[in-house]
Amino acid sequence: MRTHSHVPVSPSLSSSPNSVLQSASAAAACHSTESSIASGNLNTMSTPDPNPSPAAASPRTVICVGDVHGYYTKLRALWANLESSIPPHDFRTALVVFLGDYCDRGPDARRVIDFLLSLPSAYPNQTHVFLAGNHDFAFAAFVGAVHGDAEAFREGWKVFESYEESEGWYRGEGYEKMHLQARRWAGKIKARFNEAKGLEYKGSVFDAVPTFESYGVAHGSADLVKAVPEEHKKFLADMVLVHEEDDVCITTPEGTKHCRLIAVHAGLEKGKDVGEQLRSLKAKDTWMAKIEAIAGRKNVLDIPEELIEPPTIVVSGHHGKLHIQGLRLIIDEGGGYPDKPVAAVVLPSLKIIRDTDVLPTE
């Protein structure tokens, strides 16, 4: 087990009603000092409240959890480390954004989703956001949790039909009405070895065998539709493609900065209108054969120029690396590899916490 010190990552490193009130308190905390200086109200600064409320003492904590990929034990260890590393009140009232890819590659997708479903009742004062990753979207589409027009889906097949044979797209029960990504997910790829990852494929181009097996069925079996519990299907259907926050604090070399935050599994495309991208993601437009914001690569790595001012944090997983450069945060240190950690970033401190961290004992 590796030991990592909990220090802020350098910006140059290459990663309900209650929620509304909590966000307002956090924003007020972020702005309190600069407002006092601007107004000349020095009494506000020199006479502290003798009974400050915890919410007013610091900006709200935001936790962004990277790709889990079926590694339940890693997720539980990461969660324990987060709870031990963050002050109790800050942890209990945090906004927790899971950046997607809960399934595939690792052995326990079912247990991962069970754990995620347990969080709102176990931590009722936290706000939980579950983004869809490209793997989760494909899983959801296979079990009927992605709604759309079957004819539009079939049009999408044509965009990538040259890959159908090599990727062995699913042609079993119900395939005629499936989204392209569902067919790819449940298919049987001809190649045995993934050259990019240096590992053998696990059944399909998505490495979906472990997800099927976690529900007790063989890879590519239509029985998965019946094996997945209804509450899991609802979880998959309710995942969002993007999440936005108007005021999130982040520590920079120049001090604490107030930013908009956009969380999306892969990123936003440069050169395309950001507003239009966000509208499409919020509407869950599923007619596209490939949704770049959850499945793109080089085209979504950077922050679009439209988001430079006012400053916007863009946080994602997906890319198989930990990369923090300015306000672009990519938190996917594990990448679904068995020997790499699952990581999270905590704002405003930019502290990276991993499942492998060995924390000091009292």
C-alpha positions in Angstrom: 0.0 0.0 0.0 1.4 3.4 -1.0 1.6 6.4 1.2 0.7 9.9 -0.2 1.0 13.1 1.7 -2.1 15.3 1.7 -0.7 18.5 0.1 -2.5 20.8 -2.3 -1.7 19.9 -5.9 0.2 22.6 -7.8 -1.9 24.2 -10.5 0.8 23.2 -13.0 0.5 19.5 -12.3 -0.4 17.3 -15.2 -6.0 15.7 -12.7 -33.1 20.2 -2.2 -33.8 23.4 -0.5 -31.0 22.5 2.0 -28.4 22.5 -0.9 -29.5 26.0 -2.0 -29.1 27.4 1.5 -25.7 25.6 1.9 -24.5 27.1 -1.4 -25.6 30.5 -0.4 -23.8 30.2 2.9 -20.6 29.1 1.2 -20.8 32.0 -1.3 -21.3 34.5 1.5 -18.3 33.0 3.3 -16.1 33.3 0.2 -17.0 37.0 -0.3 -17.1 38.2 3.3 -13.5 39.5 3.6 -13.4 41.2 0.3 -16.8 42.8 0.9 -15.7 44.2 4.2 -12.6 45.8 2.7 -14.5 47.2 -0.2 -17.1 48.9 2.0 -14.6 50.1 4.5 -16.5 48.3 7.3 -13.4 47.5 9.4 -15.6 46.7 12.4 -16.9 43.7 10.5 -13.3 42.5 10.2 -12.1 43.4 13.7 -15.1 42.2 15.7 -15.6 38.5 15.1 -19.0 36.9 15.8 -18.6 35.3 19.2 -20.8 32.4 18.1 -20.0 31.8 14.4 -22.0 29.1 12.7 -19.8 26.4 11.0 -21.3 27.2 7.6 -20.1 30.8 7.8 -16.6 29.9 8.8 -15.5 28.6 5.4 -16.7 28.1 1.8 -18.6 24.9 1.2 -16.5 21.8 0.6 -16.9 20.3 -2.9 -15.6 16.7 -3.5 -15.2 15.4 -7.0 -14.7 11.6 -7.2 -13.0 10.1 -10.2 -13.8 7.0 -12.2 -14.5 4.0 -10.0 -14.9 1.3 -12.7 -16.4 -1.4 -10.6 -13.8 -1.3 -7.8 -16.0 -1.4 -4.8 -13.3 -1.9 -2.2 -11.3 1.0 -3.6 -14.4 3.2 -3.4 -15.1 2.3 0.2 -11.4 2.9 1.1 -11.5 6.3 -0.7 -14.7 7.3 1.1 -13.2 6.4 4.5 -10.1 8.5 3.7 -12.3 11.4 2.6 -14.3 11.2 5.8 -11.1 11.0 7.9 -9.3 13.8 6.1 -12.1 16.5 5.9 -13.4 18.3 9.1 -16.6 16.5 10.2 -19.0 19.4 9.5 -17.4 20.2 6.1 -17.7 16.5 5.1 -21.3 16.1 6.3 -22.4 19.1 4.3 -20.3 18.7 1.2 -21.4 18.7 -2.4 -20.1 15.4 -3.7 -19.9 15.0 -7.5 -19.2 11.6 -8.8 -17.6 12.0 -12.3 -19.0 8.8 -13.8 -17.9 5.4 -15.0 -19.1 3.3 -12.1 -19.1 0.0 -14.1 -16.8 -2.2 -16.3 -13.2 -3.4 -15.9 -13.5 -3.9 -12.1 -15.4 -6.8 -10.5 -18.1 -5.2 -8.5 -20.3 -2.8 -10.5 -23.4 -4.0 -8.7 -21.9 -3.3 -5.3 -20.6 0.1 -6.4 -24.1 1.2 -7.4 -25.6 -0.2 -4.2 -23.1 1.9 -2.3 -23.9 5.1 -4.3 -27.6 4.5 -3.7 -27.0 4.3 0.1 -25.4 7.7 0.3 -28.4 10.0 0.4 -29.8 8.3 3.5 -26.5 7.7 5.2 -25.4 11.3 4.6 -28.6 13.3 4.4 -27.0 16.8 4.6 -24.6 16.1 1.7 -25.7 16.9 -1.9 -24.9 14.0 -4.3 -24.5 14.4 -8.0 -24.1 11.3 -10.2 -22.7 12.0 -13.7 -23.0 9.5 -16.5 -19.8 8.3 -17.9 -19.6 6.7 -21.4 -19.5 3.2 -19.8 -22.6 4.0 -17.6 -24.5 5.4 -20.6 -23.9 2.2 -22.6 -24.9 0.1 -19.7 -28.1 2.2 -19.2 -28.9 2.0 -22.9 -28.6 -1.8 -22.9 -31.1 -2.3 -20.0 -33.6 0.2 -21.4 -32.7 3.2 -19.1 -31.9 5.5 -22.0 -35.0 6.7 -23.8 -35.1 7.8 -27.4 -36.3 7.0 -30.8 -35.4 3.6 -32.2 -35.2 4.9 -35.7 -32.8 7.7 -34.7 -30.7 5.1 -32.9 -30.5 3.0 -36.1 -29.3 6.1 -38.0 -26.6 6.3 -35.4 -25.4 2.8 -36.2 -24.5 4.0 -39.8 -22.0 6.5 -38.5 -19.7 3.8 -37.1 -20.9 0.8 -39.2 -17.3 0.2 -40.5 -16.5 -1.0 -36.9 -19.4 -3.4 -36.5 -17.6 -6.5 -37.5 -14.3 -5.9 -35.6 -16.2 -4.8 -32.5 -18.7 -7.6 -32.7 -21.8 -5.5 -32.0 -24.6 -7.1 -30.0 -27.3 -8.7 -32.3 -29.3 -10.5 -29.6 -32.8 -10.0 -28.2 -34.0 -6.4 -28.5 -31.0 -5.1 -30.5 -33.2 -3.5 -33.2 -34.2 -0.7 -30.8 -30.8 -0.2 -29.1 -28.5 2.8 -29.1 -25.2 2.2 -30.8 -23.3 2.3 -27.5 -25.4 -0.4 -26.0 -24.6 -2.7 -28.9 -20.9 -2.0 -28.7 -21.0 -2.5 -24.9 -22.6 -5.9 -25.0 -20.7 -7.0 -28.1 -17.8 -9.4 -28.4 -14.7 -7.7 -29.8 -12.5 -9.8 -32.1 -9.2 -8.5 -30.9 -7.9 -10.1 -27.7 -5.5 -7.4 -26.7 -6.0 -3.7 -26.1 -2.8 -2.2 -27.4 -3.5 1.3 -25.9 -3.9 -0.1 -22.4 -1.5 -3.0 -22.6 -4.2 -5.3 -21.2 -6.5 -8.0 -22.7 -10.1 -6.9 -23.5 -12.7 -8.1 -21.1 -15.3 -9.2 -23.7 -16.1 -5.9 -25.4 -14.5 -2.7 -26.4 -15.9 -1.4 -23.1 -14.5 -4.3 -21.0 -18.1 -5.1 -19.9 -17.7 -8.8 -18.9 -17.2 -8.0 -15.1 -20.4 -5.8 -15.1 -22.5 -8.7 -16.5 -21.0 -11.1 -14.1 -21.6 -8.9 -11.1 -25.3 -9.3 -11.8 -24.9 -13.1 -12.2 -25.3 -13.4 -16.0 -22.9 -14.1 -18.9 -21.5 -11.3 -21.0 -23.8 -10.4 -23.9 -26.8 -12.1 -22.4 -30.2 -10.4 -22.7 -30.9 -11.8 -19.3 -29.1 -8.8 -17.8 -32.2 -6.7 -18.4 -34.1 -8.8 -15.9 -31.2 -9.3 -13.6 -30.6 -5.6 -12.9 -32.9 -4.4 -10.1 -35.4 -1.7 -10.8 -33.7 0.7 -8.4 -30.4 0.3 -10.3 -32.3 1.0 -13.6 -33.7 4.1 -12.0 -30.2 5.2 -10.9 -28.9 4.7 -14.4 -31.9 6.6 -15.9 -31.5 9.5 -13.4 -27.8 10.1 -14.0 -27.1 13.5 -15.4 -24.7 14.4 -18.3 -23.6 17.7 -16.8 -23.7 19.6 -13.5 -23.2 23.3 -12.9 -22.6 25.4 -9.8 -22.5 29.2 -9.9 -20.1 29.9 -7.1 -17.3 27.4 -6.0 -14.2 28.5 -4.3 -10.7 27.2 -5.3 -7.3 27.9 -3.9 -4.8 29.4 -6.4 -1.3 31.0 -6.1 -3.1 34.3 -6.1 -5.5 33.4 -3.3 -9.0 32.1 -3.1 -10.9 32.5 -6.4 -14.6 32.4 -7.0 -15.6 30.4 -10.0 -18.4 28.8 -11.9 -18.0 25.0 -12.0 -19.0 22.7 -14.8 -18.7 18.9 -14.1 -18.9 16.6 -17.1 -17.5 13.2 -17.6 -15.0 13.9 -20.5 -15.2 17.6 -21.1 -16.6 20.3 -23.4 -15.7 20.7 -27.1 -13.6 23.6 -28.2 -14.9 25.5 -31.1 -18.5 24.7 -30.5 -21.0 27.0 -28.7 -20.8 26.2 -25.0 -24.4 27.3 -24.4 -25.6 24.9 -27.0 -23.5 22.1 -25.7 -24.9 22.6 -22.2 -28.5 22.8 -23.4 -28.1 19.5 -25.3 -26.5 17.8 -22.2 -29.2 19.0 -19.8 -31.9 17.8 -22.2 -30.1 14.4 -22.5 -30.2 14.4 -26.2 -29.5 10.8 -27.0 -30.0 10.6 -30.7 -26.2 11.2 -31.3 -24.3 8.0 -31.9 -21.4 9.4 -29.8 -21.8 12.1 -27.1 -18.5 13.9 -27.2 -18.9 15.4 -23.7 -18.9 11.9 -22.2 -16.8 10.0 -24.7 -14.5 12.4 -26.5 -10.7 12.5 -26.1 -8.4 15.2 -27.4 -11.2 17.4 -28.5 -12.5 17.9 -24.9 -9.2 18.1 -23.0 -9.0 21.9 -22.8 -11.3 24.6 -21.4 -13.3 26.4 -24.2 -12.3 30.0 -24.6 -15.8 31.1 -23.7 -15.3 29.9 -20.2 -12.0 31.7 -19.4 -13.9 34.8 -18.3 -15.7 34.8 -16.0 -13.4 32.0 -14.6 -14.9 28.5 -14.8 -13.6 25.3 -13.3 -14.2 22.4 -15.7 -13.8 19.0 -13.9 -13.9 15.6 -15.5 -12.8 12.0 -15.2 -12.5 9.7 -18.2 -9.0 10.4 -19.5 -7.0 7.9 -17.4 -4.8 10.4 -15.7 -4.6 13.0 -12.9 -4.2 16.4 -14.5 -4.6 19.8 -12.8 -3.7 22.8 -14.9 -5.2 26.1 -13.9 -9.0 25.5 -13.6 -9.0 22.4 -15.8 -9.2 19.4 -13.5 -9.1 15.8 -14.7 -9.5 13.2 -11.9 -9.1 9.7 -13.3 -5.9 8.5 -11.8 -7.1 4.9 -11.8 -8.4 4.6 -15.3 -9.9 1.2 -14.4 -6.5 -0.4 -13.9 -6.4 -3.0 -11.1 -3.1 -1.6 -9.7 -3.9 2.1 -9.8 -5.8 4.2 -7.2 -9.2 5.7 -7.3 -8.8 9.4 -6.5 -10.9 12.5 -5.6 -10.1 16.2 -5.5 -11.4 18.4 -2.6 -12.2 22.1 -3.2 -11.3 24.7 -2.4 -8.0 23.3 -1.2 -7.3 21.2 -4.4 -6.2 18.4 -2.1 -6.0 15.0 -3.8 -7.1 12.0 -1.7 -6.7 8.4 -2.9 -8.0 5.1 -1.7 -4.4 4.0 -1.2 -3.5 6.9 1.2 -2.3 5.7 4.6 -3.5 8.3 7.1 -1.8 9.1 10.4 -3.4 7.5 13.4 -4.0 9.4 16.6 
